[in-house]
Amino acid sequence: MPTESPPLKRGERGWKTATFVIFVGTGITYASWVTRTPAIRSSLGVGTGDMGLIILGLSIGSMAGLLLAGPVVARIGARHVITAAATVASLGLFTVGLGSGVAIAALVGLGLAFTGAGFGMCEVALNVEGAAIEKRMGRSFLPSLHGAFSLGTLAGAGLGAIAELLDVPVPVHLGVLAVVVLVSSVSVVALLPPATGREVGRTRRRSGTSGLAVWRDTRIVLLGLIALGMAFAEGSANDWLPLGIVDGYGVGSATGAAFYVVFVAAMTSGRLLGGRVVDRYGRSATVRWSAALAVAGVLIVILAGNLVLAALGCVLWGVGVALGFPLALSAAADSGADAARRVSAVSTLGYMAFLVGPPLLGLLGEQFGLLQAFYVVLAGAVLAGLVASAAGKTRETEESPLARVR
């Protein structure tokens, strides 16, 4: 008769803690940039369309880091990759602040590219670690791990809103945070097991799988579409919600930042508390209802006409996008052998949203206004809802330790 996995040992608890701390740091880094986008746009003196092209640097860097991370993790282990990623992302954040201070758009774009590359490398390495912890624990872990990222974005958004209220210069704000995030991440990375990524690589070599083999799995492609749709809905809010509220409702930058805090708080709560929903109703039903909530939230933000209802829309939008991306990764890791390659593949499709989304919404916002451009975001949530059944159990997941516990 199957039994639950034994509890984590002391060293393994440190492993879990380290992933949380590093994910919080990436969230702080990301939200710190997002909440200062109105101020950065003003300092650069550019329009919405040009701002979309600048943000494209973040997306290009993210995709480069994401594609690079898989083979590098397999060769040298996640610990070294995460150390390098934290360094690159912090350097990028510092450069963004510097570029804003001297009003050079190209320098801001370059800084975002470095920041995105750090994010992409961290995304793969941390999710490989999270999937390994999930299997070791015998129960769901990735949603709460992504909740740590959301906690970081909540903290970063709050700090950004305060910085806006106090008129803290962008270079000072982002420069100080870059140093703090780098020091905190590097200080805990030694708690990660050095062999995780290398063992993934040895498993792959023994199995003889090729880099393209995973893409022949229809389920992985469908899980990638869930990740793509939900990442587009989430990333659109991360990149454009503060500016959308500022432009669409005629309010100040501090109010736009505050609405982003509302969104992030809702998303964080959904990730930290959503494990119980997943355990009770399953992955596919959770993704389906999450997509419906996201659609409702986006529509309310677009059509509300007043700030109170718009805040409610931000709450539904945040809760709706909370679980889709981590559940797609969890299902990928739990769907067969070579979990790292499957997680990497689904992450890659998900990050396509960050590549296409910023310039697309920027161009549409330039022509029709950002609130009207948010109609495109509905397509991502609808797509995720339509293919939500791919996140359900298969024969492999029914035989896995995670499924047996559930």
N, C-alpha and C positions, 0 to 999 in steps of 0.2 A: 504493500500500500504506500503511495507516494506521501512524502512528508515535506514540511516547509524547510527551506534552507536554514542553516544555523545562523544566528546573529553575527553581525560583522565583528571581527576582532578589533583590538585597540588600534593597531596600525591601519586597518582598513577603515575605521571610523575617521581617522585623519585623512585618508584618501577621499572619503565622501565630503568632509569639511572643506578640503582644498578646492574641489570642483565648485562648491557653492561660492566660496570667496572669490574665485577667479571669474565666475559667471556674473557675480554682483559687480565686479570691476568693469567688465565689458558693458554692462547695462548703464553704469554711471557715465562711462566714456561716451556712449552713443547718445544718451539723453542730454548730456551737457552740450553737445553740438546742436541737437534738434531745438532745444529751447532758446538758443541764441540765434537761430536762423533769421528772424526779423531784424535783429540788430546788425547781423553780418550783411544782410541784403542792403540795409541802409548805408552801412559804412562803405560798401563796394559801389553803391549807386547803380545797381543793375535792376532789370525788370524780372518778372516771374519766369519768363522763358529762359533768360540767361541764367537765372538761379537754378533752373532744372538741369542745364548743361553742367554747371559747377557741381551739383550733387551727383551727376553721373560719374564723377571721379570716385566717389565712395562705392558705387556699384561695380565699376570696373575693377577696382582694387579688391573688393570682396570676392568677385568671381575668380580673379587670379590667385588669391590666397586659398580659396576653396579647392581649386583644381590642383594646386601645388601640394596641399597638405596631405592628401591621401598617401601617395608614395613616400613622402618624407617621414610621416608618422610610422609607416611600416619599416623604414630603414633605421631610424634613430630613436624612435619612441616618442610618446606624446609629451613627456616632460620637457624635453629640449625644444620641441615645436612650440609649446605653450609659452616657454620663456622668450623665445624669439618673437612670437606673436605679440606678447604684452609689450615688448620693447618697441616694435614697429608701430603698434597702434598708439602708444603714448607719444612717440616722436611725431606721428601724424597729427594728433590732437594739438600738440604744441605748435606745429607748423600752421594749422588752421587759425589758431589765435594770432600768430604772427602775421599771417597774410591779411587777416581782418584789420589788424592795427595799422598796417602800412597801405591798406586799401589796394591790394594786388590780387585780382580774382584768380589768376593762374596759380598763385601760391596757395590760396585756399583750396583750389581743386587738387593740387599736388598733395597737400596735407590730408585731404579726404581720401585720396587714393592709398596713401600709406595706412591711414586708419582702417580703411576697408580691407586691405590686405591682412592686417593683424586680426580683424574680426573673422575673415574667412578661414584663416589657419586655425584660430581658436575654436571656431564652430565645429570643424571636423574632429579635432583632437579631443575637445571636451565631450562631444556626443559619443565618441568611441569609448572614452572613460565612463561616461554615464551609462551606456549600454552594458559595459562590463560589470559595473556596480549593480545595475538592475538585475542581471542574471545571477550575480552572487547573492543578492538579498532575496531573490525569489518573489519579488513584488514590484509594482510600478514605482519608478523613480524619475524618469526623464521629465514628466510634466512638472514635478516640484523643482527639478533642477532648472528648468526654464523659468519657473517662478522666481528663482534666485536672480536670473537676468532681469526679470520684471521688477523685482525689488530694487535692483541697481538703477533701472531706468526711473523708477519712482523717486529714489533719492536724488538722482541726477536732475530730474525734472524739477523737483522742489528747490534744489540749490540754484538751478537756472532761473526759476521764477523769482527767487529772492535776489539774485544778481541783477535781474532786470529792474526790480523795484528800487534797488539801491544804486542803480547805474554803475555797477562794477564794470570796468572795461573788459571787453571780450578777451584780449590777450592775457590779462591777469587771471581771469576766471579759468580759462582753458589751460593756461600754463601751469598753474598750481595743481589743478586736478590731474594733469598728465603725470606729474611727479608722484602724487599720492597713489594713483592707480598702479603705476609701475612698481613702486616700492612694495605695496601690499601684495601684488600678484607674485612677484619674484620671491617674496618672503615665505610663501606657502607652497610653492611649486615642488619643493623637495619632498613633500608628503605624498606626491603621486608616485605610484610604482613605476620604475624605469623601464620595465620589460613589456608593458601592455602592448604598445604599438609594434615592437619587434616580434612578439609572439604572433600578432595578427599577420605580419609579413611571412613568418615561417609557415603558418597554417595555409596561407594562400599559395606559397610555393609548393607545399606538399600536395595540395588539392589540384594544382595545375590550372586554376581558373585564370582566364584572361581578363584584361581590363574591360572588354566590351561584353563579356558573357552575361553580366548582371542585367544589362539592358534588354536581354531577350526574355526576361521575366515580366509578363504583363502586369502582375500585381505590383512590382516595384515601380513601373511606369505610372500606374494609377495612384499609388501612394505619393509619387512625385507630383502628380497633378493636384492632390490634396494640399501638399506642402506649397506648391506654386500659388494656388488660389488663396489660401489663408495667409501666406507670406505677403502677397500683394495687398490684401485687405489690411494687414497689420502694418506693413511698411509704408503704405500710403498715409496712414495716420501719423506714423513716426516722422515722415519727411515733410508732410504738408498740413497737418491739422492745425498747428499754431497759426500759420499764414492764412489758412482757409477761414479760421474764425476771425482773424484780424481784418481780412479783406471783405469777407462775406457779411459780417455783422457790424463793421465799422467801429471796432474797439481797439484799445491799445495793445502793445506787445505783451505787457504783463498779463492781461486777460487771456490772450492767446496761449501763453505759457501755462496759465492756470487750467485751461481746458485740457491741455495735453496732460497735466498732472491727473485730472479726473479720468481720462482715458487709461493712463498707465495704472492708476490705482485699481480700476475695474479689471484690467487684464491680469494684474498681479494676483488679485483675490481669486479670479477664476482659475489660475494655474495652481495656486497653493491649496485651494479647496476642491479642485475639480477631480482629484483622484478618487474620491468617494463616488462621484457621479459615474466615472469610468468603470469602477469596480461593480457598480450596481446595474448599469444599463449597457455596458460594452463600448468598445471604441467606435464602431460604425454609427450607432445611434447618437453618441455624444458628438461626433463630427457633424452629423446631419442637423441636429438641433443648434449646434454652435453656429453653423452657417446661416440658419434662419435668423438667429439673434443678430448676427453681424449685418445682414441685409436690412433688418428693421432699424438698427441703430444708424446706419449710414443714411437711410432715407429720412429719418427724423432730423439728423444734422443738416441735411440739404434743405428740407422743407419747413422746419420748425418756425422760423421767423422771429423767435425770441430766445433769449439766452437760457432760460430755465429749461425749456424743452430741449434745446440743443445740448445742454449738460446731460439730460436723460439719454439722449441719443449717443453721447460719448460713452456713457456707462454700458449701454447695450452693445455698442461697437466693440468696446474693450473686452467684455465678457465673451462675446461671440468669437473673437479671434484668439482667445487665450489658449485653447487646447489643440487646435487643428494641427499646427506645425509639430509640436512635440509628440503628439499621438501618431502622426505619420512616421516619424523617426523611430518611435518605440515599436510600431508594427513592423517596420523594415528590419530592425535589429532582431526581432523575435520570429522572423519568417523563414529561417533556414541558416545554412552555414555561411561563413564569411560575412559576419554582421557588419564589420567595418566598411567593406566595399558597398554593401547595401545602404548603410546609413549615408555614406559619401554620395552615392548616386541620388538618393532622395533629396539630400541637402542641396546638391547641385541644381536640380530642377527647381527647388524652392527659391534658391538665390537668383534664378533667372528673373523673378519678380522684381528684385532690387536693381537689376540691370535695366529692365525695360520701364519700370514704373516711374521713377523720378522724371526723366525727360518727357515721357508721355503726358503725365499729369501737368508738368510745367508748360508744355506747349498748349494743351487744352485749356489750362487755366489762363494763359495769356489771351486766348481767343474768346472764351466764354465765362471766365471767372472760376476760381478754384472750387466753389461749392458745386457748380454745375459739372465740373470735371470729375467730382466724386461719384457721379453716376457710373463711371467706368469701373469703380471699385466693386460695385455690386456683382459684376461679372465674375470676379475672382471667388467671392463667397458662394455664388450659385454653382460654379464649377466644382468646388470642394464638396458641396452638398450632393451633387449628382453622382459623384464617384465615391461617396462615403463608405459604401459597402466593402471597398477594398481594405479598409482598416479592420474589418472583422476577423474572426478566428479562421485559421486554416488547419489542416491536419498537423502541420508542423507546430503551430502555436498551441494546439490542444495537447501536444505531447511535451511542451516545454515546461520547465519549472514554474515560470511566471503564470502560465495558464492553469497549472494544477493548483497553485495557491488560490487563484481566483475561483 
